[in-house]
Amino acid sequence: MEISFPNLVMPKVTAMGTISFQTLVDGEYIWCEISCEALRDHFGAHSMDGNDLLYSFHMSKEEILQTARNYLELNGGRPVLLMAVNFK
C-alpha cells in the first residue's frame, strides 16, 4: 500500500473541532482527522480555538502523520479519525 501526505490542500478545522488533513492512498485522495482531545492531551493545544489546534497540528505533524500511516496500513487505507487513545 502506497501512502503519502502530499500537502496539496492545507489541513483545516472541521465543524466538529477536528483537524482534517489530506492523504493519498494508492493514488486515491482521502481525508483523515485528528481530534481536538488528542491535540490537547498529547500535542499541547491550549484551547479549542481553530488557530491553536492548527498550530499544535503543524508543530507535531511528523508524529501525527506517522500514526495516521500506521492506522491506514492496519485498516486497508480507509479514512481514520485519530483520538487521544491512539497516542502514547
N, C-alpha and C positions, 0 to 999 in steps of 0.2 A: 504494500500500500504506500503510495506516494503522498506525503502530507507536507504542505508549506503554508506560510503565513505571508502572502505577497504584499500586504500593506497598500493595496490599490485604493481602498476605502478606509478612512480613518475610523478607529474604534468610536463607538457612540454610546451615550447613556440612553437606555430604554425607558419606557413609561413605568416599568416595574422596578426601576432603580438598579438594573444590572448594567454591566458594560458588555456590549456586543462587539465581537471582532470577526473579521473575515478570515476564512480558512479555505485552502484549496486542497481537496482530497481526490486523488486520481483524476485530475482535470476538471472537477466539478466544484463550484463555489458553494460553500455553506457558511452559516453564521453560528458561532459558538458564543457562550456568555459566561461571565463570572459574576457571582452575587455580591451585593454590597457588604453582606456579612463577612464573606471571605476577604474582601478588600480591607475591611475594618479590622478583623481579627488577626490577619496574617500579614498585611502589607501596609499598615499604618494610616489608612484613610481616617481622618479625624471627624468626618461628618458624612451625611448622606448627600451633600451638595455635589452636583454633577462634576464640577471642576475638580473637587477634592478626590472623587472616585477616579476620574480620568488621570489625574496626577499620580495616584497610587498605582494604577494600572501601568502607566508608562515607566515608572521607577522600578517596577518588579516584572516587567514584561517577559524577560527571559525565563524566569521560573514558571510564570503563568502559562506561557506557550508550551513549555516542555511538559507540564502537567496535562494540558489540553491534548498534546500529541499522544501521551500515554493512554488517555481515556479514549481517544479516537481509534487507536490501534486495538484497544480492547472491545469496542462496540461496533467495529466494522465500518467506521467512517461516518457515523451518523452524528448530527449536531449534539454538543454536550453543554450542560449548564454546570459549571464548576461551583461547588459550595464550600463552605468553611471546612467540612469534614474531608474534603479531597486534598487538603494540605496538612502537613505535619506541624 
